[in-house]
Amino acid sequence: MLGSTHGTFTTDLRARVVACGEHSGAPGNAVHGFTAVEGDLDVSGRPLHAPVPDLDRFFRPGSVAVVGASDAEGRPNTGITRQLIAWAERVGARLVPVHPTRTTVFGIDCVPSVGALAEPVDLAVLLVADPLPVIEELSQAKVRFAVAFASGFAETGGEGAAAQERLADAVRRSGMRLLGPNTNLNAFERFREDLDGPAIALITQSGHQGRPVHTLQELGVRLSHWAPTGNEADLETADFISYFATRPEVGAIACYVEGLKDGRSFLLAADRAARQGVPVVAVKVGRTETGARMAASHTGKLTGADQVVDAAMRQFGVIRVDGLDELQDTAALLARARKPVADGVVVYSISGGTGAHFSDLATAAGLRLPTLPRAKQDELHQWIPPYLNVANPVDNGGHPVGDWRGRKIIDAILADPSVGVLVCPITGPFPPMSDKLAQDLVEAAEATDKLVCVVWGSPVGTEAAYRETLLGSSRVATFRTFSNCIGAVKAYLDHHRFSTAYRSPFDEAPRTPSPSFRKAQALMRPGRQLSEHAAKQLLRAYGIRVPREQLVTSAAAAVRAAALVGYPVVMKASGAQLAHKTELGLVKVGLTSASQVRDAYRELTDIARYEGVDLDGILVCQMVGRGVEMVVGVTRDPLFGPTVTVGLGGVLVEVLNDAAVRVPPFGEDQARDMLGELRGQALLKGVRGAPPADVDALVEVVLRVQRMALELDGDLAELDINPLMVLPRGQGAVALDALAVCRQEP
C-alpha cells in the first residue's frame, strides 16, 4: 500500500518538477515558478523543504497587462484601471491595457487580446468575470503571473468550488502563477518610501482585515508588501511566507488567515521563516471543532482541529494572536526591536499602583521580573525617596521625572545586566511631567541596545508627548493597552529564545523506513480495527513494551497461559472492532488461581456471546505494577495529516481531557514540551509520596509512536495506547491496552 500510494506521489512531484522547469526554460529542478527544491522527501513521500516562489516580478514587474481595462466613467473596472496605472508608475512598470473594442485607455495604447501583446509580460491583471478562458491565452503568451479579482468561486459553495478547481487545474497546466480568485487591489497599495528600518510584510485572506496593519505606516512603521491571497486557487499563504522570509528588508511577517490550504505547506513555510529567524505573527480564525475525524479511540476525541492548528503553529514558532490590534502591535515590535541581551523585564512608573497592576499582569503572563540587586536599589535611592519600592517594579513617586533625576533613573535601570526590557506604563497624560518622562525615555532608548516600551494609556491620543515624541521614535515601542504590551514583549522574548535554539525537525525526519516497518505493515487490515492482540503486536514491532501475554481459545489453555505468564493475571476479551471492553464487562483483573482463571474464561466468553461480539480469543496478561496512567496515540487531521497526542490516561482521559498534540516530525525537545503542557504533569513528578515516573521512557514511547505515524501514514488511521503505564523512574513504560484502526485502501 505504501509503495503504490506514496510512489505515485513521488513520481507526480518529480514529473511536475521537470515539466515546470521545461516550461519556464529553467533547470529541471525549478517548480512552477519556484527556485530549486531543496533536499528530498520524507519516509511518507512528502517534501522536506518549502520551495521559494520567485515573486520578485510579481511585486516589481517590468510590464503589466490589464485585461478588461476601462476608462468609461461609472464602470468598476475604470477605478481599478486608474489605480493600476498609478501603481505601475510607482514601481516603474510599463502598463498595457487589453480590451477587444478600444484603441486606447486613459490615453495609453490598447491591444485587443492577450495574444496581441508585442512582448512577454510579467504580470496580467484580469478584470473579467470568468478568468478561466483567459488562462490558456496567458500561458501561450508566457505571462509569468496573473491576478484574478472575480468572485463566485469556492466561497459560494459546491458549484463555485468545482469552478475554482477547474481554474486551478488550468493554472497548473499553464506553468504560470495565479493570485486569487476573489482577491482585491491590496497588492497594489501605496507604501511609504520615506521610512527606514526592517519592514512588516503583510498576508491577508480578507483585504479589509489587513487595514490596521497597513495603517501602521502613518505611525512610522514601515511596510514592504501586502499579499491578499483570496481563495488561494494557486498561490497561498505558505508561498508568501516562504518568499518574505528570504527578503532582506522584511523584519516580520503579519498574517490574517481564515483557512489554510495545505497544512504541510504551511509548516514548511514556517520552518523556512524559523531557519531565517524571521518572526511570523498570525491571526487564525475559525476556532471550531472538527466533525470529520474518525474518533473510535480516546485519542481521536482529545483534540479538535483548532488545537492541532494551535500546536502546529507553536511547534514551528508562529506567534498566534487573536485580535488585529495584537497583530499590529506584536508584528511592529518584532520587526523593529533588536535581539534581546537579557530576558529580565523591569516595570518603571510614576505611580506605585500602576507599577503593581502592570507587574501582576506581566508575571501572570509568564514574563520574568527580576528583583534588582541591593546595590542597584541603593543607587536608585540616590534620586528616589527611600520609602518607595525600587526592587521591581520601580516606583519613582512622580517628582523625579520632572527634572534631571528622571534620565539618571532610566539609565541606571537599563545598565543592570539582568534587564533586557524596560516598560513604562503612563496611564494618563500629566504635563509637563509626562512630557519630560516621554522625552527621557526616547533619548535613553536611542542610547541603549535594550528594548524600551511605553504604554500610553490616554484615550485621546492627540497629545504631543504621544504623537510627536513617542511615535516619532523608531527605538521606543509604544502601546495603548497593558495587555498588548505584555503580549508583544512576551512574543518578542519567546521568539528570540525559540529562534536561537531552533533546529528544523525536517532535517531529522526519517527518509527511509525502519526495519520495524515491514513487520508492522504486514499486520495492517485496510478499513478495519485491529484486535488488542494485533494492536500490541504492532507496538512490539516498533519496540514499545507490552505485558507478557498469551492469546488462548479454551479454559484449559488459559490456565496453562496463566502459569507461564505468572500470577496474578489479567484476562481480557480480544477481537477486531472491540473498542471499549471495560464497559461490557470483558476485563477481569487480579486473578490469582487456576479456578479463577477458568471461571473468568467462561464468564468472558458468555458475555461476548450475549453481546454479539466476535472474538479471536481471550488474552491472559501479566499484571503490571502501579504507575502513572497515560494515553499516547495517533489521529489524522484533515489539514496536517498524522498527529501525535499524549495525555493523562485511564479514566482521567475522559474526565479531564488533558492532552497535548504535535504534528510530526518533531524531536525529543518537543516531546518533552508536550508533557510540560499537561495540567496533570505533577503526577509524573511524584505526588503524595509516589515516586517520580520514568519520564525518559514515556518520551521514548512518544517518539516511537511518531515514527510509526510517519511510516504507516498510508495505512494507519488511528492508534490509541491507553493506558500506557509509566512506572517509577528507571523501570520503563508498558502499554497495557491498545487500539488501532487501519485506513481504507485508496
GUROTOR-77477 format. One line per 8 residues: for each residue x, y negated, z negated of C-alpha. Coordinates in steps of 0.05 Angstrom, whole numbers, plus 32768, in hexadecimal, padded with zeros to 4 digits. Example, Ala and Ser with C-alpha at 12.3 -4.5 7.8 and 13.67 -1.06 7.14 Angstrom:
! residues 2
80F6/805A/7F64  8111/8015/7F71
END
This chain:
! residues 746
8000/8000/8000  8037/7FD0/7FED  805E/7FE1/802B  8025/7FD3/805B  8006/7F95/803B  8045/7F72/8027  806A/7F87/8064  8035/7F65/808E
803C/7F25/8066  8087/7F26/806F  8083/7F33/80B9  804F/7EFC/80C2  8079/7ECA/809C  80B8/7ED8/80C4  8091/7ED6/8105  8075/7E92/80F2
80BB/7E7A/80E1  80D6/7E8E/8126  8099/7E76/814D  8097/7E32/812C  80E2/7E2A/8133  80DB/7E37/817E  80A2/7E05/8184  80C8/7DCC/8164
8109/7DDA/8186  8127/7DE5/8142  8150/7E21/812C  812A/7E61/811E  8126/7E53/80D3  80FA/7E16/80D9  80B3/7E20/80C2  807A/7DF6/80DE
809F/7DB4/80D8  80C4/7DCA/8099  810E/7DCA/808D  8131/7E0C/8085  8110/7E41/805A  813F/7E50/8021  814C/7E94/8001  811F/7ECF/800E
80E1/7EF2/7FF5  80D1/7F10/7FB1  80BF/7F58/7FA4  8075/7F4B/7FB6  8088/7F2A/7FF8  807D/7EE2/7FE4  80AE/7EA8/7FF2  80DD/7E95/7FBA
80EA/7E4D/7FD0  80BE/7E14/7FE8  80CC/7DFD/802E  80D2/7DB2/8032  80A8/7D92/8069  80CE/7D5D/8090  809C/7D25/8086  80CB/7CEB/8095
80A9/7CDF/80D8  8065/7CE3/80B8  8072/7CAA/8088  80A1/7C84/80B6  808E/7C96/80FE  80AF/7C78/813A  806D/7C7A/8160  8024/7C81/814E
7FE8/7C95/8179  7FA3/7C7F/8161  7F71/7CAE/8181  7F2D/7C8B/8183  7F4A/7C45/8177  7F18/7C0D/817C  7F13/7BC1/8178  7EC8/7BBC/817E
7EAD/7B93/8145  7E82/7BB8/8113  7E9F/7BFD/8123  7EC1/7C24/80EA  7EFA/7C37/8117  7F0A/7BED/8123  7F1C/7BDF/80DB  7F46/7C1E/80D8
7F6A/7C0C/8119  7F79/7BC6/80FF  7F97/7BE2/80BF  7FC1/7C15/80E6  7FDC/7BDE/8113  7FF2/7BB7/80D6  8011/7BF5/80B7  8036/7C07/80F7
8054/7BC1/80F9  806C/7BC8/80B1  808F/7C0B/80BC  80AA/7BF9/8101  8080/7C2A/8129  8066/7C21/8170  801B/7C2A/8171  7FF5/7C46/81AD
7FA9/7C43/81AD  7F86/7C7F/81CE  7F3F/7C75/81E9  7F1E/7C91/8228  7EFB/7C51/823E  7F27/7C17/8226  7F65/7BFA/8247  7F7A/7BD2/8209
7F6A/7BD2/81BF  7F7B/7B92/8198  7FA5/7B7E/81D4  7FCE/7BBE/81D3  7FD0/7BE9/8212  7FA4/7C26/8209  7FAA/7C6B/8229  7F6C/7C95/8239
7F82/7CD7/8218  7FB9/7CF8/81F0  7FD1/7D19/8230  7FDE/7CD4/824E  8011/7CC1/8219  8050/7CAD/823C  8080/7CC7/8207  807F/7CF5/81CA
805B/7CD9/818D  806D/7CE6/8144  8028/7CDA/8126  7FE1/7CDD/8141  7FA8/7CBF/8118  7F66/7CDF/812C  7F2A/7CB0/8127  7EFB/7CE4/8145
7EC1/7D0A/8128  7EDB/7D4E/813C  7F28/7D53/813C  7F29/7D9C/8154  7F27/7D90/819F  7F60/7D5D/8198  7F90/7D8C/8175  7FA3/7DB3/81B3
7FAF/7D73/81DA  7FDC/7D5A/81A2  8003/7D9B/81A3  800F/7D97/81EE  8026/7D4F/81E4  8056/7D68/81AE  803A/7D39/8179  805B/7D49/8136
8026/7D32/8104  7FDC/7D22/8105  7FAA/7D04/80D4  7F61/7D17/80D6  7F31/7CE9/80B2  7EF2/7D0E/80C6  7EC6/7D2C/808F  7E93/7D64/8093
7EC3/7D9D/8086  7ECF/7DC9/8048  7EB2/7D95/801A  7E6D/7DA0/8038  7E66/7DEC/802E  7E6B/7E2C/8056  7E63/7E11/809D  7E93/7DD9/808F
7EC6/7E09/8070  7EC2/7E34/80AF  7ECE/7DF6/80DB  7F09/7DE4/80AF  7F27/7E29/80B7  7F21/7E23/8103  7F45/7DE0/80FE  7F7B/7DFE/80D2
7F85/7E38/8103  7F8D/7E07/813D  7FC0/7DDF/8116  7FE8/7E1E/8105  7FEA/7E31/814E  7FFE/7DEB/8163  803D/7DE5/813A  802B/7D9F/8123
8019/7D89/80DC  7FD5/7D6D/80C9  7FC0/7D41/808F  7F76/7D49/807F  7F40/7D4F/8094  7F15/7D24/8066  7F4F/7CF7/8055  7F56/7CAB/8058
7F85/7C71/8065  7FAC/7C75/8024  7FEA/7C8E/8047  7FEC/7C4C/806D  7FE5/7C1D/8031  8012/7BE2/8026  804B/7BEF/7FF6  8072/7BB6/7FD6
80BA/7BB4/7FEE  80D2/7B81/7FBB  80D3/7BB2/7F81  8112/7BD7/7F6D  8120/7C17/7F48  8105/7C5E/7F4D  80C0/7C63/7F6B  8081/7C8B/7F60
8069/7CB7/7F9A  801E/7CC2/7F97  7FF5/7CFE/7FAE  7FAA/7CFE/7FA9  7F70/7D28/7FC2  7F41/7CEE/7FB5  7F59/7CAB/7FCE  7F34/7C80/7F9C
7F52/7CA7/7F62  7F97/7C90/7F77  7F86/7C46/7F73  7F9D/7C3C/7F2B  7FE2/7C58/7F3B  7FE7/7C2F/7F7B  7FD5/7BF1/7F54  8012/7BFB/7F27
8037/7BD4/7F5C  8015/7B96/7F42  8035/7BA4/7EFF  807A/7BAB/7F1E  807C/7BF7/7F25  8096/7C0D/7F69  806F/7C3E/7F95  808E/7C5F/7FD1
8059/7C8D/7FF0  8011/7CA1/7FEC  7FF9/7CE4/8008  7FAD/7CEB/8009  7FA8/7D36/8017  7F5D/7D3B/8020  7F44/7D81/802F  7F8B/7D9C/803B
7F7C/7DC5/807A  7FC7/7DC3/8085  7FF4/7D94/805D  7FE6/7D9D/8013  7FFB/7D81/7FD0  8034/7DB2/7FCB  8052/7D9A/800D  8055/7D53/7FF5
8071/7D66/7FB1  80AA/7D8C/7FD4  80B8/7D51/8002  80B4/7D1A/7FCE  80E1/7D42/7F9F  811A/7D3B/7FD2  8111/7CF0/7FDE  8148/7CC8/7FBB
811A/7C8D/7FAD  80E5/7CB6/7F89  80EA/7CB5/7F3D  80A8/7CD9/7F2E  806F/7CFA/7F53  8028/7CEA/7F3E  7FF0/7D18/7F54  7FA4/7D19/7F51
7F90/7D60/7F61  7F49/7D7A/7F68  7F5B/7DBF/7F80  7F9B/7DE3/7F92  7F9C/7E02/7FD7  7FCF/7E38/7FC5  7FEA/7E45/7F7F  802B/7E63/7F96
803B/7E28/7FC3  802D/7DF8/7F8B  805C/7E1D/7F5B  8093/7E20/7F8F  808C/7DD5/7F9A  808C/7DC8/7F4F  80CA/7DF4/7F4A  80ED/7DC9/7F7F
80DB/7D8A/7F59  80F5/7DAA/7F18  8137/7DBD/7F3B  813E/7D74/7F52  812C/7D59/7F0D  80F1/7D31/7F2A  80B6/7D2F/7EFA  8071/7D41/7F14
8035/7D23/7EEF  7FF1/7D3E/7F02  7FA7/7D35/7EF4  7F87/7D78/7F04  7F3C/7D76/7F01  7F0D/7DB2/7EFF  7F16/7DCE/7EB9  7EE5/7E06/7EC8
7EE1/7E4F/7EB8  7EED/7E82/7EEE  7EB5/7EB3/7EFD  7ED9/7ED6/7F36  7F0D/7EFC/7F0E  7F00/7F45/7EFE  7EFF/7F4C/7EB3  7EF8/7F95/7E9F
7F30/7F8A/7E6D  7F39/7F5C/7E32  7F71/7F3A/7E58  7F43/7F27/7E90  7F16/7F03/7E5F  7F4C/7EDD/7E3B  7F60/7EA8/7E6D  7F36/7E7D/7E9B
7F4D/7E5D/7EDB  7F5E/7E1B/7EBB  7F88/7E3D/7E85  7FB1/7E5C/7EBC  7FB9/7E1A/7EE1  7FCE/7DF8/7E9F  8001/7E2E/7E8F  801D/7E30/7ED5
8028/7DE5/7ED5  8049/7DE6/7E91  8074/7E21/7EA6  8091/7DF9/7EE0  8096/7DB6/7EBD  8059/7D93/7EDC  803E/7D61/7EAA  7FF3/7D67/7EA8
7FCA/7D2B/7E91  7F7F/7D20/7E8F  7F73/7CD7/7EA0  7F88/7CA9/7ED8  7FA2/7C77/7EA4  7FCE/7CAE/7E88  7FE5/7CC0/7ECF  7FFC/7C79/7EDE
801D/7C6D/7E9A  8041/7CB0/7E97  8058/7CAE/7EDF  8071/7C66/7ED8  8099/7C77/7E9A  80B7/7CB6/7EB8  80C9/7C94/7EF9  80ED/7C59/7ED9
810B/7C70/7E97  8152/7C88/7E92  8164/7CCC/7E77  815C/7CCE/7E2A  819B/7CCF/7E00  8175/7CE8/7DC3  812E/7D01/7DB4  8122/7CD9/7D75
80EA/7CA6/7D77  80E9/7C69/7D49  80A9/7C40/7D3F  80B6/7BF6/7D33  807E/7BC7/7D21  806C/7B86/7CFF  8036/7BAA/7CD7  803D/7BE5/7CA8
7FF7/7BFC/7CBA  8006/7BFB/7D05  8047/7C21/7CFB  8026/7C56/7CCF  7FEC/7C5F/7D00  8018/7C67/7D3C  8049/7C95/7D17  8010/7CC4/7D02
7FF8/7CCB/7D49  803F/7CD3/7D65  8051/7D09/7D33  8010/7D2F/7D3F  8020/7D2E/7D8A  8063/7D4F/7D7D  8093/7D14/7D81  80CE/7D15/7D52
80D3/7CD8/7D24  8115/7CE0/7D00  8120/7CBE/7CBD  8155/7C89/7CC7  8195/7C95/7C9E  819C/7C6F/7C5C  81D4/7C46/7C79  81A8/7C30/7CB3
8170/7C1E/7C83  81A0/7BF4/7C5A  81B5/7BD1/7C99  816D/7BC2/7CAC  815F/7BA6/7C67  8191/7B6F/7C75  8159/7B50/7C9F  811A/7B73/7C85
8101/7B69/7C3D  8115/7BA4/7C10  80CE/7BB6/7BFC  80BC/7BC9/7C45  80C6/7C0F/7C61  80FC/7C14/7C96  8107/7C60/7C95  80DB/7C6A/7CD4
80AC/7C4B/7CE2  80D0/7C09/7CD9  80A4/7BD2/7CBD  80C3/7B8D/7CC3  808A/7B68/7CA0  8081/7B37/7CD9  80AB/7AFB/7CC9  80F0/7B16/7CE0
80D7/7B1C/7D28  80CE/7AD1/7D2D  8117/7AC0/7D27  815D/7ADA/7D34  8152/7B17/7D08  8122/7B38/7D39  8156/7B49/7D6D  8187/7B60/7D37
8154/7B93/7D1D  8144/7BAF/7D62  818E/7BB6/7D75  819D/7BD8/7D33  8166/7C0B/7D3D  817C/7C1A/7D84  81C4/7C23/7D6D  81B2/7C5F/7D43
81C9/7C9F/7D67  818A/7CC6/7D53  815D/7C94/7D76  814C/7C9E/7DC0  810B/7C78/7DC3  80F3/7C38/7DA0  80A9/7C2B/7DA0  808C/7BE9/7D8B
8040/7BE7/7D85  8025/7BA0/7D88  7FDC/7BA8/7D79  7FCA/7B60/7D8A  7FEC/7B1F/7DA0  8002/7AF1/7D68  802A/7ABA/7D88  805E/7AA2/7D80
8072/7AE0/7D58  805C/7B12/7D8D  807B/7AE9/7DC5  80BF/7AE9/7DA3  80B9/7B34/7D94  80A9/7B44/7DDC  80E4/7B1C/7DF5  8114/7B3D/7DC4
80FC/7B82/7DD9  8107/7B72/7E22  814D/7B57/7E17  815F/7B92/7DEB  8145/7BC3/7E1F  8171/7BA3/7E54  81AE/7BAE/7E27  81A2/7BF7/7E15
819D/7C3A/7E39  8166/7C4F/7E09  811B/7C4C/7E17  80F4/7C11/7DFA  80A8/7C16/7DFB  8075/7BE2/7DE9  802B/7BEC/7DDD  8007/7BAB/7DEB
7FC4/7BB4/7DCA  7FA2/7B74/7DDE  7F62/7B81/7E06  7F6C/7B40/7E2C  7FAE/7B4F/7E4F  7FB8/7B08/7E69  7FEB/7AF2/7E35  802D/7AD9/7E4F
8053/7B08/7E20  8030/7B43/7E43  8028/7B2B/7E8B  806B/7B09/7E92  809C/7B21/7E5D  808A/7B6B/7E56  8071/7B7A/7E9C  80AA/7B51/7EB9
80DC/7B83/7E9C  80EE/7BC2/7EC1  810F/7BDF/7E83  80D5/7BD9/7E50  809D/7C0C/7E58  805D/7BE8/7E46  801C/7C0A/7E33  7FD6/7BF4/7E1F
7FC4/7C2E/7DF1  7FE5/7C56/7DBB  7FD0/7C98/7DDA  7FEC/7C8A/7E1F  802E/7C73/7E02  8035/7CB1/7DD6  8021/7CDF/7E0F  8052/7CBE/7E40
808C/7CBF/7E0F  8080/7D08/7DFE  807D/7D19/7E49  80BD/7CF2/7E54  80E3/7D17/7E1D  80C5/7D5A/7E2F  80D5/7D51/7E79  811E/7D43/7E6E
8124/7D7B/7E3B  8103/7DAA/7E6E  812C/7D91/7EA8  816E/7D98/7E84  8161/7DE1/7E73  813B/7DF4/7EB2  814E/7E33/7ED7  8122/7E46/7F10
80FE/7E87/7F03  80FB/7E92/7F4E  8147/7E9B/7F4F  8140/7ED7/7F20  8101/7EF4/7F40  810A/7F3D/7F56  8116/7F45/7FA1  8112/7F91/7FA4
80E7/7FC3/7F7D  8103/7FE3/7F3F  810A/802F/7F38  80C9/802C/7F10  80A1/8014/7F4B  8098/8055/7F72  8086/807C/7F33  8052/8048/7F22
8036/8041/7F67  8029/808C/7F6B  7FF9/8084/7F2F  7FCE/804E/7F4F  7F88/805F/7F66  7F6D/8027/7F94  7F2D/8008/7F7B  7F2B/8032/7F3B
7F39/8029/7EF2  7F6D/8059/7ED7  7F63/8084/7E9A  7F88/8072/7E5B  7FB7/80AC/7E67  7FC7/8095/7EAE  7FCE/804D/7E98  8000/8062/7E63
8027/8088/7E97  802A/8047/7EBE  8048/8025/7E80  807A/805D/7E77  8091/8054/7EBF  80A5/800D/7EAD  80C7/8020/7E6B  8090/8009/7E3D
808C/8034/7E00  804C/805C/7DF2  803C/808D/7DBA  804B/80D7/7DBE  800C/80F6/7DDA  7FEE/8130/7E01  7FB0/8134/7E2D  7F88/8172/7E1D
7F48/8193/7E35  7F37/81C3/7DFD  7F33/81C3/7DB1  7F69/81F7/7DAC  7F98/81CE/7DD7  7F88/8192/7DAC  7F9F/81B7/7D6E  7FE0/81CC/7D8F
7FEC/8186/7DA9  7FE1/8168/7D63  8016/8197/7D47  8047/8181/7D7D  8037/8137/7D77  8038/813A/7D2B  8002/812A/7CF8  7FDF/80FC/7CED
7FC3/80F3/7D34  7F92/80C9/7D5A  7F62/80E9/7D8C  7F43/80C1/7DC5  7F18/80D0/7E01  7F3D/80C3/7E43  7F1B/80B7/7E85  7F1B/8089/7EC1
7EEA/804F/7EBC  7EE9/8057/7E70  7EFA/8012/7E57  7EE7/8007/7E0E  7EE8/804A/7DE9  7EDF/8031/7DA2  7E99/8015/7DAF  7E82/805A/7DC6
7EA2/807F/7D8B  7ED5/80A0/7DB7  7F11/8094/7D89  7F23/80BC/7D4A  7F5B/80A2/7D1D  7F84/80C1/7CE5  7F77/810B/7CF1  7FA3/8135/7CC3
7F90/817E/7CCE  7F80/81B1/7D04  7F37/81B5/7CEE  7F2F/816A/7CF4  7F4E/816D/7D3A  7F1E/81A4/7D50  7EE2/817F/7D35  7EF9/813D/7D55
7F02/815F/7D98  7EBB/817A/7D97  7E9E/8138/7D80  7EC3/810F/7DB5  7EAE/813D/7DEE  7E65/813E/7DD5  7E62/80F2/7DD3  7E81/80ED/7E18
7E4E/811E/7E33  7E15/80F8/7E12  7E2E/80B5/7E2D  7E39/80D1/7E72  7E84/80C3/7E71  7EB1/80EB/7E9F  7EF0/8100/7E7A  7F32/8118/7E93
7F40/8132/7E4D  7F4C/811F/7E05  7F8B/80FB/7DF0  7FAE/8114/7DB1  7FDB/80DA/7D9C  8010/80CA/7D69  7FFA/809C/7D31  8026/805E/7D33
8039/8036/7CF6  801A/7FF2/7CE6  8032/7FB4/7D09  8016/7F77/7D2C  7FE2/7F88/7D61  7FEB/7F61/7DA1  7FCE/7F63/7DE7  7FF8/7F5D/7E26
7FD9/7F60/7E6A  7FD5/7F4E/7EB3  7F9C/7F2E/7ED9  7F97/7F10/7F1F  7F88/7EC6/7F25  7F66/7EB2/7F67  7F97/7E79/7F6F  7FD9/7E91/7F52
7FD5/7EDD/7F5A  7FED/7F09/7F21  7FF1/7EE9/7EDC  800C/7F05/7E9A  7FE8/7EFA/7E58  7FFE/7F07/7E11  7FD4/7EFC/7DD2  7FBD/7F18/7D90
7FA0/7F5D/7D9C  7F72/7F90/7D7B  7F30/7F72/7D64  7F50/7F2D/7D60  7F53/7F28/7DAC  7F08/7F1E/7DAE  7F00/7EF7/7D6D  7F38/7EC4/7D77
7F44/7EC4/7DC3  7F8B/7EB0/7DB2  7FB5/7EBA/7DF1  7FEB/7E9A/7E1D  7FF3/7EA5/7E67  802C/7E9E/7E9A  8031/7EA6/7EE5  806A/7ED3/7EFB
80A3/7ECD/7F05  80BB/7EB4/7EC1  80F5/7EC3/7E94  8101/7ED5/7E4C  80FD/7E8D/7E35  80B6/7E86/7E51  80A2/7EC8/7E32  80B8/7EAF/7DEE
8094/7E6D/7DFB  8054/7E94/7E06  8059/7EB0/7DBF  8066/7E6A/7DA5  8024/7E52/7DC2  7FFA/7E85/7D9B  7FD3/7E6B/7D60  7FE1/7EAC/7D3C
802C/7EAD/7D49  8038/7EAC/7CFE  8022/7EF5/7CFC  8060/7F08/7D24  808C/7EE5/7CF0  806E/7F0D/7CB7  8038/7EF5/7C88  8021/7F0B/7C42
805E/7F36/7C38  805C/7F58/7C7C  80A0/7F5E/7C9E  80AF/7F36/7CDD  809A/7F58/7D1D  80C9/7F6F/7D54  80C0/7F32/7D80  80FA/7F46/7DAD
80D6/7F87/7DBD  8096/7F60/7DCB  80BA/7F31/7DFA  80D8/7F6D/7E1E  8093/7F8B/7E29  807A/7F48/7E45  80B4/7F46/7E76  80A9/7F8F/7E8B
805F/7F82/7E96  8072/7F46/7EC0  809F/7F72/7EEB  8065/7FA2/7EF3  8037/7F69/7F07  8068/7F52/7F3D  8078/7F96/7F59  8031/7FB1/7F58
8011/7F70/7F70  7FF0/7F94/7FAA  7FD7/7FCC/7F7F  7FC7/7FB4/7F38  7F89/7F89/7F2A  7F8B/7F8B/7EDE  7FB5/7FA7/7EA6  7FA2/7FA4/7E5C
7FD0/7FBE/7E25  7FA7/7FB8/7DE6  7FBD/7FC2/7DB2  8007/7FBD/7DBD  801F/7FCC/7D76  805C/7FA1/7D68  8081/7FC4/7D30  80AF/7FA4/7CFC
80EF/7F85/7D17  811E/7FB8/7D36  80E8/7FEE/7D3F  80CC/7FDA/7D83  8086/7FD4/7D9E  8056/800C/7DB2  801B/8008/7DE3  7FE3/802C/7DBE
7FAF/8024/7DF5  7FB0/800D/7E3D  7F7F/7FFE/7E74  7F92/7FF5/7EBD  7F66/7FE3/7EF8  7F7F/7FED/7F3F  7F71/7FBE/7F79  7F48/7FD3/7FB4
7F6E/7FE4/7FF3  7F6D/7FAA/8025
END
